[in-house]
Amino acid sequence: MAVVSTERRDGYAIVTINRPQVLNALNREVLEALQEAVAAIEADAAMRALIVTGAGRAFAAGADIREIQALAHPAAAEAFSQFGQHIMTLIAQSRLVSIMAINGFALGGGLELAMAGDYRIIAEGAELGQPEILLGIIPGFGGTQRLKDLCGAGRALWLIASGERIDAAHALAWGIVDEVQPANEVLPRAEGMASALGTRAPLALAAAKRAVRAEGQLSHRLLFEAAEFGLIGCSDDAREGTAAFLEKRSPRFQGS
Ligand code: COA
């Protein structure tokens, strides 16, 4: 069975990491398969959203520790980190709105993958953490930065320095995830959200994601928002959406 599988639904796709025997540890094969899966979904104009989840009892329990142990010199370790960062950035910058359905452990690279997504739903009973310090290393797939962005430097450094795992309620209270659901509700909830996005105007959806994710000081981000609004405000879909409202009918968005 493929280490990453894709199921396409109406307007969205579900990507499942499938190495349950090692709690979906992210080896190079999985990372490359994730990259291919996301690229293929993104290339499909009918797709608006992406759900990522894991088979079995983990979302992903980190980068594959066997591959980390085999890193022979500093340049190889740096390249390993950059490769992982690259995959996370592809997801973060994808036009697809990504919903991370965290069904179980999201540790190390698994949490870094979850944090690259746009919205995180975690199962009651799942646990998060950056336990790399317990292996004598640090997060290298973006965790030091995305965790700090989500929960602040103090909490991020505490999690990274201690290696402690936290439960779903704690992760919610610290802003690392967006909602907690009973385990059997995580995927249905993610699918409900993704299928709603499947009906939205695609250019506006992608612009909304870019604008919300814009970085820099507020004045620059506001300029960026205005530029995005400029691109979208006179699109065919904007004409259609406003006309449909005024004519009291449902819009038919074309993605133009
Ligand atoms: N890389 C490679 N293999 C991993 C792994 C990882 N990140 N995480 C788990 N596995 C493997 C285990 O080696 C074990 O394999 P085995 O059956 O051949 O011994 C299998 O997955 C099941 O894990 P196990 O530790 O037996 O399950 P558990 O329920 O006792 O503990 C965890 C679960 C998640 C707490 C524990 O597996 C763990 O701490 N994993 C490593 C987390 C980590 O450090 N991630 C950061 C990596 S940079």
Residues whose N, C-alpha, C, O or C-beta is under 5 A from the ligand:
A	BS01	COA	Q21 V22 L23 A25 A61 G62 A63 D64 I65 R66 F105 L107 G108 G109 P131 E132
